[in-house]
Amino acid sequence: MKKRYYIVIAALLFGASVAKAQDHIKLDLQKTIQLANDSSLEAFRTQNMYLSGYWEYRTFKATRLPSVHGSLTMLESDIPCLIDVA
């Protein structure tokens, strides 16, 4: 019997939270057009193209930066080596 009350109370609380989340907003023509432009497929494609171009440029600039290349050679010495080089 108590279990049924808990289920009813939980359902009422959940229903109240869902109903509150569905608030109405007023849109004028300008806001409607802006919302449609922001959520359109063309806006997504444009943003994606912009970001891919940005990262392509960053990669290009990074390849032009100076870098240090070197090689390490082991010299024979009297110092014992702690790492086993097989």
N, CA and C atoms as an extended XYZ file, in Angstrom:
258
Properties=species:S:1:pos:R:3:atomname:S:1:resname:S:1:resid:I:1 pbc="F F F"
N         0.817       -1.190        0.000 N   MET     1
C         0.000        0.000        0.000 CA  MET     1
C         0.867        1.262        0.000 C   MET     1
N         1.920        1.251        0.829 N   LYS     2
C         2.806        2.410        0.870 CA  LYS     2
C         3.543        2.577       -0.457 C   LYS     2
N         3.839        1.443       -1.075 N   LYS     3
C         4.554        1.493       -2.343 CA  LYS     3
C         3.727        2.240       -3.391 C   LYS     3
N         2.436        2.033       -3.391 N   ARG     4
C         1.555        2.708       -4.339 CA  ARG     4
C         1.575        4.217       -4.110 C   ARG     4
N         1.589        4.649       -2.843 N   TYR     5
C         1.632        6.077       -2.538 CA  TYR     5
C         2.943        6.697       -3.020 C   TYR     5
N         4.029        5.986       -2.839 N   TYR     6
C         5.317        6.495       -3.300 CA  TYR     6
C         5.337        6.642       -4.818 C   TYR     6
N         4.753        5.699       -5.499 N   ILE     7
C         4.719        5.763       -6.961 CA  ILE     7
C         3.867        6.948       -7.415 C   ILE     7
N         2.723        7.158       -6.770 N   VAL     8
C         1.849        8.274       -7.134 CA  VAL     8
C         2.546        9.600       -6.864 C   VAL     8
N         3.203        9.735       -5.728 N   ILE     9
C         3.896       10.978       -5.386 CA  ILE     9
C         5.043       11.228       -6.369 C   ILE     9
N         5.790       10.186       -6.698 N   ALA    10
C         6.885       10.340       -7.650 CA  ALA    10
C         6.353       10.757       -9.021 C   ALA    10
N         5.246       10.175       -9.451 N   ALA    11
C         4.667       10.525      -10.749 CA  ALA    11
C         4.193       11.978      -10.758 C   ALA    11
N         3.594       12.432       -9.659 N   LEU    12
C         3.137       13.821       -9.582 CA  LEU    12
C         4.318       14.798       -9.606 C   LEU    12
N         5.362       14.481       -8.881 N   LEU    13
C         6.535       15.355       -8.872 CA  LEU    13
C         7.206       15.398      -10.240 C   LEU    13
N         7.318       14.255      -10.883 N   PHE    14
C         7.917       14.203      -12.213 CA  PHE    14
C         7.066       14.971      -13.211 C   PHE    14
N         5.766       14.808      -13.147 N   GLY    15
C         4.855       15.516      -14.050 CA  GLY    15
C         4.919       17.019      -13.850 C   GLY    15
N         5.061       17.454      -12.604 N   ALA    16
C         5.152       18.888      -12.330 CA  ALA    16
C         6.451       19.463      -12.889 C   ALA    16
N         7.536       18.713      -12.797 N   SER    17
C         8.803       19.229      -13.313 CA  SER    17
C         8.787       19.285      -14.845 C   SER    17
N         8.139       18.325      -15.492 N   VAL    18
C         8.051       18.340      -16.955 CA  VAL    18
C         7.168       19.487      -17.407 C   VAL    18
N         6.063       19.721      -16.709 N   ALA    19
C         5.161       20.807      -17.082 CA  ALA    19
C         5.843       22.164      -16.922 C   ALA    19
N         6.682       22.313      -15.910 N   LYS    20
C         7.387       23.574      -15.701 CA  LYS    20
C         8.418       23.809      -16.799 C   LYS    20
N         9.002       22.754      -17.330 N   ALA    21
C        10.028       22.888      -18.357 CA  ALA    21
C         9.448       23.337      -19.693 C   ALA    21
N         8.151       23.298      -19.843 N   GLN    22
C         7.530       23.666      -21.112 CA  GLN    22
C         6.971       25.079      -21.057 C   GLN    22
N         7.801       26.035      -20.634 N   ASP    23
C         7.367       27.425      -20.600 CA  ASP    23
C         7.248       27.964      -22.021 C   ASP    23
N         6.313       28.864      -22.206 N   HIS    24
C         6.109       29.476      -23.518 CA  HIS    24
C         6.971       30.730      -23.618 C   HIS    24
N         7.490       30.965      -24.796 N   ILE    25
C         8.241       32.186      -25.038 CA  ILE    25
C         7.584       32.935      -26.183 C   ILE    25
N         7.685       34.241      -26.119 N   LYS    26
C         7.122       35.059      -27.189 CA  LYS    26
C         8.217       35.351      -28.197 C   LYS    26
N         7.887       35.137      -29.453 N   LEU    27
C         8.832       35.398      -30.530 CA  LEU    27
C         8.233       36.409      -31.490 C   LEU    27
N         9.035       37.410      -31.795 N   ASP    28
C         8.621       38.292      -32.875 CA  ASP    28
C         9.280       37.799      -34.160 C   ASP    28
N         9.030       38.453      -35.241 N   LEU    29
C         9.540       37.993      -36.532 CA  LEU    29
C        11.060       37.971      -36.548 C   LEU    29
N        11.684       38.999      -35.984 N   GLN    30
C        13.144       39.078      -35.998 CA  GLN    30
C        13.766       37.929      -35.192 C   GLN    30
N        13.220       37.625      -34.009 N   LYS    31
C        13.741       36.529      -33.187 CA  LYS    31
C        13.513       35.177      -33.859 C   LYS    31
N        12.382       35.039      -34.534 N   THR    32
C        12.084       33.792      -35.229 CA  THR    32
C        13.069       33.551      -36.366 C   THR    32
N        13.357       34.587      -37.118 N   ILE    33
C        14.320       34.462      -38.221 CA  ILE    33
C        15.703       34.153      -37.671 C   ILE    33
N        16.095       34.837      -36.588 N   GLN    34
C        17.404       34.593      -35.996 CA  GLN    34
C        17.508       33.163      -35.474 C   GLN    34
N        16.467       32.669      -34.824 N   LEU    35
C        16.454       31.302      -34.309 CA  LEU    35
C        16.542       30.294      -35.450 C   LEU    35
N        15.827       30.547      -36.529 N   ALA    36
C        15.873       29.645      -37.684 CA  ALA    36
C        17.251       29.658      -38.344 C   ALA    36
N        17.862       30.830      -38.429 N   ASN    37
C        19.197       30.919      -39.030 CA  ASN    37
C        20.237       30.199      -38.175 C   ASN    37
N        20.127       30.326      -36.862 N   ASP    38
C        21.104       29.706      -35.965 CA  ASP    38
C        20.989       28.192      -35.937 C   ASP    38
N        19.809       27.664      -36.157 N   SER    39
C        19.619       26.222      -36.047 CA  SER    39
C        19.475       25.528      -37.406 C   SER    39
N        19.781       26.224      -38.472 N   SER    40
C        19.606       25.623      -39.795 CA  SER    40
C        20.808       24.764      -40.172 C   SER    40
N        20.629       23.938      -41.159 N   LEU    41
C        21.708       23.092      -41.668 CA  LEU    41
C        22.806       23.940      -42.300 C   LEU    41
N        22.415       25.010      -42.968 N   GLU    42
C        23.406       25.887      -43.590 CA  GLU    42
C        24.291       26.549      -42.538 C   GLU    42
N        23.722       26.926      -41.403 N   ALA    43
C        24.523       27.515      -40.325 CA  ALA    43
C        25.509       26.494      -39.783 C   ALA    43
N        25.064       25.258      -39.644 N   PHE    44
C        25.950       24.192      -39.170 CA  PHE    44
C        27.098       23.973      -40.151 C   PHE    44
N        26.781       23.919      -41.436 N   ARG    45
C        27.816       23.699      -42.444 CA  ARG    45
C        28.798       24.864      -42.480 C   ARG    45
N        28.302       26.082      -42.361 N   THR    46
C        29.169       27.253      -42.382 CA  THR    46
C        30.105       27.264      -41.188 C   THR    46
N        29.582       26.948      -40.013 N   GLN    47
C        30.413       26.900      -38.817 CA  GLN    47
C        31.464       25.788      -38.932 C   GLN    47
N        31.063       24.648      -39.471 N   ASN    48
C        31.994       23.542      -39.645 CA  ASN    48
C        33.099       23.913      -40.627 C   ASN    48
N        32.758       24.570      -41.716 N   MET    49
C        33.764       24.992      -42.687 CA  MET    49
C        34.714       26.019      -42.074 C   MET    49
N        34.167       26.930      -41.275 N   TYR    50
C        35.009       27.925      -40.611 CA  TYR    50
C        35.999       27.249      -39.669 C   TYR    50
N        35.521       26.311      -38.860 N   LEU    51
C        36.398       25.640      -37.904 CA  LEU    51
C        37.435       24.772      -38.601 C   LEU    51
N        37.067       24.106      -39.682 N   SER    52
C        38.054       23.285      -40.395 CA  SER    52
C        39.113       24.177      -41.039 C   SER    52
N        38.709       25.319      -41.566 N   GLY    53
C        39.690       26.260      -42.115 CA  GLY    53
C        40.601       26.824      -41.038 C   GLY    53
N        40.036       27.090      -39.880 N   TYR    54
C        40.825       27.602      -38.757 CA  TYR    54
C        41.905       26.605      -38.364 C   TYR    54
N        41.524       25.335      -38.209 N   TRP    55
C        42.507       24.341      -37.794 CA  TRP    55
C        43.497       24.021      -38.904 C   TRP    55
N        43.069       24.131      -40.149 N   GLU    56
C        44.002       23.949      -41.255 CA  GLU    56
C        45.057       25.051      -41.228 C   GLU    56
N        44.640       26.274      -40.956 N   TYR    57
C        45.575       27.391      -40.861 CA  TYR    57
C        46.513       27.220      -39.662 C   TYR    57
N        45.969       26.789      -38.533 N   ARG    58
C        46.812       26.565      -37.350 CA  ARG    58
C        47.849       25.485      -37.618 C   ARG    58
N        47.468       24.436      -38.331 N   THR    59
C        48.412       23.375      -38.670 CA  THR    59
C        49.486       23.908      -39.609 C   THR    59
N        49.101       24.717      -40.582 N   PHE    60
C        50.050       25.322      -41.498 CA  PHE    60
C        51.057       26.180      -40.743 C   PHE    60
N        50.551       27.010      -39.823 N   LYS    61
C        51.450       27.865      -39.053 CA  LYS    61
C        52.369       27.038      -38.161 C   LYS    61
N        51.878       25.951      -37.598 N   ALA    62
C        52.680       25.117      -36.720 CA  ALA    62
C        53.806       24.425      -37.477 C   ALA    62
N        53.573       24.066      -38.732 N   THR    63
C        54.633       23.410      -39.507 CA  THR    63
C        55.730       24.400      -39.893 C   THR    63
N        55.430       25.690      -39.865 N   ARG    64
C        56.421       26.695      -40.226 CA  ARG    64
C        57.268       27.138      -39.042 C   ARG    64
N        56.931       26.704      -37.837 N   LEU    65
C        57.708       27.081      -36.663 CA  LEU    65
C        59.036       26.331      -36.648 C   LEU    65
N        60.063       26.945      -36.064 N   PRO    66
C        61.338       26.233      -35.980 CA  PRO    66
C        61.226       25.051      -35.024 C   PRO    66
N        61.978       24.026      -35.317 N   SER    67
C        61.975       22.851      -34.460 CA  SER    67
C        63.397       22.367      -34.265 C   SER    67
N        63.614       21.599      -33.227 N   VAL    68
C        64.928       21.069      -32.903 CA  VAL    68
C        64.897       19.568      -33.136 C   VAL    68
N        65.812       19.095      -33.954 N   HIS    69
C        65.936       17.673      -34.204 CA  HIS    69
C        67.341       17.251      -33.781 C   HIS    69
N        67.439       16.115      -33.194 N   GLY    70
C        68.750       15.650      -32.777 CA  GLY    70
C        68.736       14.161      -32.596 C   GLY    70
N        69.926       13.624      -32.461 N   SER    71
C        70.012       12.196      -32.202 CA  SER    71
C        70.932       11.997      -31.012 C   SER    71
N        70.674       10.981      -30.276 N   LEU    72
C        71.436       10.688      -29.077 CA  LEU    72
C        72.270        9.441      -29.352 C   LEU    72
N        73.545        9.556      -29.136 N   THR    73
C        74.415        8.389      -29.309 CA  THR    73
C        75.015        8.039      -27.959 C   THR    73
N        75.109        6.768      -27.729 N   MET    74
C        75.699        6.296      -26.476 CA  MET    74
C        77.215        6.255      -26.648 C   MET    74
N        77.917        6.923      -25.788 N   LEU    75
C        79.370        6.921      -25.813 CA  LEU    75
C        79.879        5.894      -24.808 C   LEU    75
N        80.943        5.251      -25.159 N   GLU    76
C        81.534        4.306      -24.225 CA  GLU    76
C        82.267        5.090      -23.148 C   GLU    76
N        81.965        4.767      -21.927 N   SER    77
C        82.608        5.472      -20.830 CA  SER    77
C        82.759        4.520      -19.640 C   SER    77
N        83.380        5.016      -18.613 N   ASP    78
C        83.576        4.229      -17.405 CA  ASP    78
C        82.385        4.308      -16.461 C   ASP    78
N        81.390        5.102      -16.805 N   ILE    79
C        80.209        5.227      -15.949 CA  ILE    79
C        79.309        4.035      -16.200 C   ILE    79
N        78.931        3.321      -15.146 N   PRO    80
C        78.079        2.147      -15.356 CA  PRO    80
C        76.683        2.568      -15.819 C   PRO    80
N        76.166        1.825      -16.725 N   CYS    81
C        74.832        2.112      -17.270 CA  CYS    81
C        73.799        1.411      -16.416 C   CYS    81
N        72.778        2.149      -15.971 N   LEU    82
C        71.727        1.574      -15.133 CA  LEU    82
C        70.634        0.933      -15.969 C   LEU    82
N        70.596        1.266      -17.235 N   ILE    83
C        69.564        0.728      -18.121 CA  ILE    83
C        70.214       -0.349      -18.995 C   ILE    83
N        69.588       -1.492      -19.045 N   ASP    84
C        70.109       -2.588      -19.862 CA  ASP    84
C        69.764       -2.334      -21.320 C   ASP    84
N        70.767       -2.050      -22.131 N   VAL    85
C        70.553       -1.809      -23.561 CA  VAL    85
C        70.975       -3.088      -24.283 C   VAL    85
N        69.990       -3.848      -24.716 N   ALA    86
C        70.311       -5.138      -25.326 CA  ALA    86
C        70.262       -5.061      -26.813 C   ALA    86
